[in-house]
Amino acid sequence: SRSTWLRECVPRVVLKPSGLSGYKFRKQPELGCLSTLEAVAEALAALEGVKRGPELREALVAPFRRMVEHQCSFIDASSDKNAPSSDLASQLTLFDATRAKQKL
């Protein structure tokens, strides 16, 4: 961020996604990037914890997946533009909500 105030005064949280982006027909800038909806779903899942988090993530991401499938039916999107070329997906680290809360 270019804002000094944001950099120095607002805590920064980095989400490590639980998987790759489902946005198959749009190339993400780099591995680990998500759509806004996917990022919100991951954040909500982390904040809600293991009891409700996965269910809430799924409730948010399910319509997104249906939208992607529908969109892909109209375009030549047979290959996932975000699929790693090697085994980079195994290098993703899951977000640790407890650890992040301790840092705040």
N, C-alpha and C positions, 0 to 999 in steps of 0.2 A: 504494500500500500504506500502511496505517496504521502499520506497524511501522517505527520509526526505525532499528532495526538492519538490516532488509532494505533500506531506502532508502539508508543510508549505508555499509554494509559489504559488500553483495553486488552484484557487477556486474550491470547491467541489459542485457539483450539484447532487441532488438525485431526480429521477423521481418517482412519485407515479403513477402507471399505471391506466388507465381509466377502466381496466378490467383485468381478469385473462389471463394468457398466452394461446394461441391457440395451443401450442405444446402438443397435447393430448397424444402422445405416448412416450414422454420423460418427466420424472419427473424433475421439476425444484428444485433447492436446498431449496428454501423456498417460502412461499406465497409472491407474488409481483414480483418475478423474471420473466424476459421475455427473449425471444431469442434476439439476436443482432438486427435482422431486426425489431422486435416489439419495441425494445427500441429506435431505430433510428426513427421509425414512431411516437412514443410518443413524442420524443424530437422535431421533426420537427413540429408536430401538436401544441405543446406548443409555439414554437417560432413564428409560422405563425399566431397564434391566431384563433379566432372563425370564421373569414371570410373564410380562406383557409385551416386551420389546419385539421379539420375533413375530408375534401375531400382528402387531401394529405395522411393522415394516412390510409384511406381506400384504396387509390391507391397502397400504399406499402404493406398493409397487405393482400389484396385480393389474390394475387398469392401465398402468404405464406399459407393461408387457403386452397387453392386448392391443394397445395403440400401435406399438412398434410392429407387432405381427401384421396388423391391418395395413399399416403404411408399407411394409415390405412386400405385401401382395401386389402393390401397384408399381413397384420399382424393381430393378434388378439388384437385389440385395441378398444374393445367395450366400455371400461370405460376410462374416462378422468383421467390420472394420476395426474393432477394438480387440480382437483376439491376438494375444501375444504371439510373436513369431517363434519364441522358444518357451521354455518353462518359467517365464517371468511371473505368471500368476501364482506360483507356489511361494514367491518371495513377498507377497502381500502380508502385512501384519494386521491382525484384528485390532480394532479400537478397544482400548482398556478404559472404560468409563470411570472405574474406581480410581485409577491412577491419575486420570485427567482432573477429576474432582479434587484430589489431594493437592494438585498444583495450583488450584484456584484459591 
